Amino acid sequence: MRIAHISDLHFASLTTEDRAEYVEKFLWRAVPVGVAGAGGIAWLMRDPKRRKTVLDLVERVLFEKGKIRPAAIIAAVVLGLTGLGVGYVYRHAIMKLLVVLLYAEDSKIREFLLKDLVDKRPDHIVVSGDLTSIASDAEFQKAADFVRVLMAKLPNASITIVPGNHDLEDADAGSDKPKLHLFAKYLGASSDGGSFPSVRRFDGVTLVELRSPISLTNAGVSGALGSTQIKDLDDILGSQQHGAKVLVMHHHLKNPWKVGMQPLEDGKDLIALAKTHGVEVILHGHKHSVYKQVLNGVLVLCAGTTTLADSPVFRGHTKYWVLDFEDGRLVDRKPEPVTIKLPR
């Protein structure tokens, strides 16, 4: 049994509606969280009429005939790398916007990924969330097209897709059911309607899908499973006496570095549960770097961003995981990621 693990594909589109949303999300929504000298911009964006005026101006500056202007790329790179007096959050948002716009129509990375996945011939493919950038219909359609092509090239394989925070974004506060509806509609998720955990059983492998994004407002990135999922997972794992147990979710459990986004809020509870029930491996994304950890004896693998949604300009390769299982056990307890070299 071979499982390929990819994550954070972050499909994007350059429709007029999505372009405006990218600009607002990745630039202006970063303003209230501590950008030096941004009080004037924040004042502009508080009023709907002023916001529209500003966004229309940015649209004209950044784009020409629906394509990003070369000068805008240069300016974003300079500002994103140097800062020029703005805060880290704002610089990160600028670089994220740049990458989304640059690679919205670029299929080369995905073509190489498709080819490599076909060559590896997995029996099952795991996508641990964030297939979209702002959860728009156009993005979900692109993600669905990618999945359809992939599965056509691997007709004997199956696929598991769990939602990431970007796939559920912009729901009303306290409810993300509309985005779960889109997620299920376009991607045919096995957990449509929001029923998690969801269990899939293969040859000697029990794979449990978990939903880690919590109820989101526009800029939410927090993750938690909650007491109900934890309890249900305990029951599922306790009833599975044989074979490899694999957990799949979006959020990370522990930062591999001293700084970074907050890990899963109840990650310690999950690790304790995984240890108790002999979970073989936990697969996740969210952090845009490929790495492995052993937490309380449990192997944890992050697939990063397989399509290089952070900085494709500066890398010549992408990575993902391929895991083999035999007789209900993971063959290699110290796996190394597959590396795909990309043309410059």
C-alpha positions as CSV (number, residue, x, y, z in Angstrom):
1,M,0.0,0.0,0.0
2,R,1.6,3.3,-1.1
3,I,0.3,6.7,0.0
4,A,1.5,10.0,-1.5
5,H,1.0,13.1,0.6
6,I,0.8,16.6,-0.9
7,S,-0.6,19.8,0.6
8,D,-1.3,23.5,0.3
9,L,-1.7,23.7,-3.5
10,H,-3.3,27.2,-3.2
11,F,-5.0,27.5,-6.5
12,A,-5.8,31.0,-7.5
13,S,-7.6,32.8,-10.3
14,L,-7.4,36.2,-11.9
15,T,-11.0,36.9,-12.3
16,T,-11.9,40.5,-11.6
17,E,-13.7,39.5,-8.4
18,D,-10.9,37.3,-7.1
19,R,-8.2,39.9,-7.9
20,A,-10.0,42.5,-5.7
21,E,-10.3,39.9,-3.0
22,Y,-6.6,39.0,-3.1
23,V,-5.6,42.6,-2.8
24,E,-7.9,43.3,0.2
25,K,-7.1,40.0,1.9
26,F,-3.3,39.9,1.6
27,L,-2.6,43.7,1.8
28,W,-5.2,45.7,3.6
29,R,-6.3,43.1,6.1
30,A,-2.8,43.0,7.4
31,V,-2.9,46.7,8.4
32,P,-4.8,46.4,11.7
33,V,-2.3,43.9,13.2
34,G,0.6,46.3,13.8
35,V,2.0,47.8,10.6
36,A,4.3,50.8,11.4
37,G,2.9,54.0,10.1
38,A,-0.3,52.4,8.7
39,G,-2.8,54.5,10.6
40,G,-3.7,56.5,7.5
41,I,-4.3,53.4,5.4
42,A,-6.4,51.9,8.2
43,W,-8.5,55.1,8.3
44,L,-9.0,54.9,4.5
45,M,-10.1,51.3,4.7
46,R,-12.7,51.7,7.4
47,D,-15.2,53.4,5.2
48,P,-16.7,51.3,2.4
49,K,-16.6,54.1,-0.2
50,R,-13.0,55.0,0.7
51,R,-12.1,51.3,0.6
52,K,-13.6,50.9,-2.9
53,T,-11.7,53.9,-4.1
54,V,-8.4,52.6,-2.7
55,L,-8.9,49.1,-4.1
56,D,-9.9,50.4,-7.6
57,L,-6.7,52.4,-7.5
58,V,-4.6,49.4,-6.5
59,E,-6.3,47.4,-9.3
60,R,-5.2,49.9,-11.9
61,V,-1.7,50.1,-10.5
62,L,-1.2,46.3,-10.2
63,F,-2.9,45.1,-13.3
64,E,-3.2,45.7,-17.0
65,K,-5.7,43.8,-19.1
66,G,-6.1,41.3,-16.3
67,K,-2.4,40.6,-16.0
68,I,0.0,41.8,-13.3
69,R,2.3,44.6,-14.4
70,P,6.1,43.8,-14.4
71,A,6.8,47.0,-12.5
72,A,4.4,45.9,-9.8
73,I,6.3,42.6,-9.4
74,I,9.6,44.5,-9.0
75,A,8.1,46.9,-6.4
76,A,6.4,44.1,-4.4
77,V,9.7,42.1,-4.3
78,V,11.7,45.1,-3.2
79,L,9.1,46.1,-0.5
80,G,8.6,42.5,0.6
81,L,12.3,41.7,1.0
82,T,13.5,45.0,2.4
83,G,10.5,46.1,4.4
84,L,11.2,49.8,3.9
85,G,9.8,50.7,7.3
86,V,6.7,48.4,7.3
87,G,6.2,45.6,9.7
88,Y,6.9,41.8,9.2
89,V,3.2,40.9,8.9
90,Y,2.7,43.5,6.1
91,R,5.9,42.4,4.3
92,H,4.7,38.8,4.5
93,A,1.3,39.8,3.1
94,I,2.9,41.6,0.2
95,M,5.0,38.6,-0.7
96,K,2.0,36.3,-0.4
97,L,0.0,38.6,-2.7
98,L,2.8,38.6,-5.2
99,V,3.1,34.9,-5.3
100,V,-0.7,34.3,-5.7
101,L,-0.8,36.8,-8.6
102,L,2.3,35.5,-10.3
103,Y,1.3,31.8,-10.2
104,A,-2.4,32.1,-10.6
105,E,-2.1,31.0,-14.2
106,D,1.2,29.1,-14.0
107,S,0.6,25.4,-14.5
108,K,4.3,24.3,-14.9
109,I,4.8,23.3,-11.2
110,R,1.6,21.4,-11.2
111,E,2.5,19.6,-14.5
112,F,5.7,18.4,-12.9
113,L,3.9,17.3,-9.8
114,L,1.3,15.4,-11.9
115,K,4.1,13.6,-13.8
116,D,6.0,12.7,-10.7
117,L,2.9,11.4,-8.9
118,V,2.0,9.2,-12.0
119,D,5.6,7.9,-12.0
120,K,5.4,6.9,-8.3
121,R,2.0,5.2,-8.8
122,P,0.5,5.6,-5.4
123,D,-2.5,3.5,-4.3
124,H,-3.9,6.5,-2.4
125,I,-3.3,10.2,-2.4
126,V,-3.7,12.5,0.6
127,V,-4.2,16.2,0.2
128,S,-4.0,17.9,3.6
129,G,-5.9,21.1,2.9
130,D,-5.6,24.6,1.4
131,L,-6.3,23.7,-2.2
132,T,-7.6,27.3,-2.6
133,S,-6.4,30.8,-1.5
134,I,-9.7,32.6,-0.7
135,A,-12.2,29.7,-1.2
136,S,-13.8,31.2,-4.3
137,D,-15.8,29.3,-6.9
138,A,-13.2,29.9,-9.5
139,E,-10.4,28.5,-7.2
140,F,-12.4,25.5,-6.2
141,Q,-13.1,24.8,-9.9
142,K,-9.4,24.9,-10.7
143,A,-8.6,22.5,-7.8
144,A,-11.4,20.2,-8.9
145,D,-9.9,20.2,-12.5
146,F,-6.5,19.3,-11.1
147,V,-7.9,16.4,-9.0
148,R,-9.9,15.1,-12.0
149,V,-6.8,15.1,-14.3
150,L,-4.7,13.4,-11.5
151,M,-7.3,10.7,-10.9
152,A,-7.7,10.1,-14.7
153,K,-4.0,9.5,-14.9
154,L,-4.1,7.1,-11.8
155,P,-7.4,5.3,-12.5
156,N,-6.6,2.6,-9.8
157,A,-5.9,5.1,-7.1
158,S,-8.1,6.8,-4.6
159,I,-7.9,10.2,-2.9
160,T,-8.5,11.8,0.5
161,I,-8.9,15.6,0.8
162,V,-9.4,17.5,4.1
163,P,-10.1,21.2,4.3
164,G,-7.6,23.8,5.3
165,N,-8.2,27.3,6.7
166,H,-8.0,28.9,3.2
167,D,-10.7,26.4,2.0
168,L,-13.1,27.7,4.7
169,E,-12.3,31.4,4.8
170,D,-14.7,34.3,4.8
171,A,-17.6,32.4,6.3
172,D,-19.7,34.4,8.7
173,A,-18.3,34.4,12.2
174,G,-19.3,31.2,14.0
175,S,-20.3,29.3,10.9
176,D,-18.3,27.9,8.0
177,K,-21.0,25.6,6.7
178,P,-21.3,27.5,3.4
179,K,-17.6,26.9,2.6
180,L,-17.8,23.2,3.6
181,H,-20.7,23.1,1.1
182,L,-18.4,24.4,-1.6
183,F,-15.6,22.2,-0.5
184,A,-17.8,19.1,-0.8
185,K,-19.5,20.3,-4.1
186,Y,-16.3,20.8,-6.0
187,L,-13.9,18.3,-4.5
188,G,-16.3,15.5,-3.7
189,A,-15.0,15.3,-0.1
190,S,-15.9,12.1,1.7
191,S,-16.8,14.2,4.7
192,D,-19.3,16.5,3.0
193,G,-21.5,18.4,5.3
194,G,-18.8,18.6,8.0
195,S,-19.0,15.1,9.6
196,F,-15.6,14.6,11.1
197,P,-13.7,12.4,12.0
198,S,-14.3,10.3,8.8
199,V,-12.7,6.9,8.4
200,R,-11.4,5.1,5.3
201,R,-9.9,1.6,5.4
202,F,-7.5,0.2,2.8
203,D,-5.2,-2.8,2.6
204,G,-3.9,-2.9,6.2
205,V,-4.3,0.9,6.7
206,T,-7.0,2.8,8.6
207,L,-6.9,6.5,7.6
208,V,-8.8,9.0,9.7
209,E,-9.7,12.4,8.3
210,L,-9.9,15.3,10.8
211,R,-11.1,18.9,10.5
212,S,-8.7,21.3,12.2
213,P,-9.8,24.7,10.9
214,I,-12.1,26.2,13.5
215,S,-15.0,28.6,12.8
216,L,-13.4,31.3,10.8
217,T,-13.7,35.0,10.1
218,N,-11.8,36.6,7.3
219,A,-8.3,36.3,8.5
220,G,-8.5,33.3,10.7
221,V,-5.7,30.7,10.6
222,S,-6.3,29.1,14.0
223,G,-6.7,25.4,14.3
224,A,-8.3,23.0,16.9
225,L,-10.1,19.7,16.8
226,G,-12.4,20.3,19.8
227,S,-13.6,17.9,22.4
228,T,-16.2,16.1,20.2
229,Q,-13.7,15.2,17.5
230,I,-11.1,14.1,20.1
231,K,-13.7,11.9,21.8
232,D,-14.9,10.4,18.5
233,L,-11.3,9.8,17.4
234,D,-10.6,8.0,20.7
235,D,-13.5,5.6,20.0
236,I,-12.4,5.1,16.4
237,L,-8.8,4.3,17.3
238,G,-9.8,2.1,20.2
239,S,-12.0,-0.1,18.0
240,Q,-9.2,-0.6,15.4
241,Q,-7.0,-3.4,16.8
242,H,-4.9,-4.3,13.7
243,G,-3.2,-2.5,10.9
244,A,-1.5,0.9,10.5
245,K,-3.4,4.0,11.8
246,V,-2.9,7.2,9.9
247,L,-4.3,10.6,10.8
248,V,-4.8,13.4,8.3
249,M,-5.5,17.1,9.1
250,H,-4.4,20.5,8.0
251,H,-2.8,22.3,11.0
252,H,0.6,21.6,12.4
253,L,1.2,20.2,15.9
254,K,4.4,21.9,16.9
255,N,6.5,24.7,15.3
256,P,9.8,23.2,14.1
257,W,11.3,26.7,14.7
258,K,11.1,29.2,17.5
259,V,8.7,31.5,15.6
260,G,5.8,31.0,13.4
261,M,2.0,30.5,13.3
262,Q,0.3,29.0,16.4
263,P,0.1,25.2,16.3
264,L,-3.1,23.2,16.8
265,E,-4.6,24.4,20.0
266,D,-5.3,20.9,21.4
267,G,-2.3,19.3,19.7
268,K,-1.0,17.9,23.0
269,D,-4.3,16.0,23.5
270,L,-4.1,14.6,20.0
271,I,-0.5,13.5,20.4
272,A,-1.3,11.8,23.7
273,L,-4.2,10.0,22.0
274,A,-2.1,9.0,19.1
275,K,0.6,7.6,21.4
276,T,-2.0,5.6,23.4
277,H,-3.5,4.0,20.3
278,G,-0.3,3.4,18.4
279,V,-0.9,5.7,15.5
280,E,1.7,5.1,12.9
281,V,1.9,8.6,11.4
282,I,0.1,12.0,11.4
283,L,0.0,13.9,8.0
284,H,-0.6,17.6,7.8
285,G,0.2,20.8,5.9
286,H,-0.4,24.5,6.8
287,K,3.3,25.2,7.4
288,H,4.9,25.9,4.1
289,S,8.0,23.8,4.6
290,V,8.5,20.1,4.3
291,Y,9.7,18.6,7.5
292,K,9.3,15.6,9.9
293,Q,9.0,15.4,13.6
294,V,8.7,12.7,16.2
295,L,6.4,13.9,19.0
296,N,6.1,11.6,22.0
297,G,7.1,8.7,19.8
298,V,4.6,9.5,17.0
299,L,5.9,10.3,13.5
300,V,4.5,13.6,12.2
301,L,5.1,14.6,8.5
302,C,4.4,18.1,7.1
303,A,4.0,18.2,3.3
304,G,4.6,22.0,3.2
305,T,3.3,23.7,0.1
306,T,3.7,21.3,-2.8
307,T,3.2,24.0,-5.4
308,L,5.5,26.4,-3.6
309,A,2.9,28.9,-2.6
310,D,5.4,30.9,-0.5
311,S,8.4,31.5,-2.6
312,P,8.5,29.7,-6.0
313,V,10.7,32.5,-7.4
314,F,13.6,31.5,-5.2
315,R,13.5,27.7,-5.2
316,G,14.4,25.2,-7.9
317,H,12.5,22.2,-6.4
318,T,9.5,21.1,-4.6
319,K,8.9,18.1,-2.3
320,Y,6.3,15.8,-1.1
321,W,6.0,12.5,0.8
322,V,5.6,8.9,-0.5
323,L,5.0,6.3,2.2
324,D,4.9,2.5,1.8
325,F,3.0,0.2,4.1
326,E,3.3,-3.6,4.4
327,D,1.6,-6.0,6.7
328,G,-0.1,-3.1,8.5
329,R,3.1,-1.2,9.2
330,L,5.0,1.8,7.8
331,V,8.0,0.3,6.0
332,D,10.4,3.2,6.6
333,R,10.2,4.9,10.0
334,K,12.7,7.5,8.9
335,P,11.4,8.6,5.5
336,E,12.8,11.3,3.3
337,P,10.7,13.4,1.0
338,V,10.6,13.0,-2.7
339,T,12.2,16.0,-4.5
340,I,11.1,17.3,-7.9
341,K,13.6,19.5,-9.6
342,L,12.0,22.4,-11.4
343,P,13.3,24.4,-14.4
344,R,14.4,27.9,-13.6
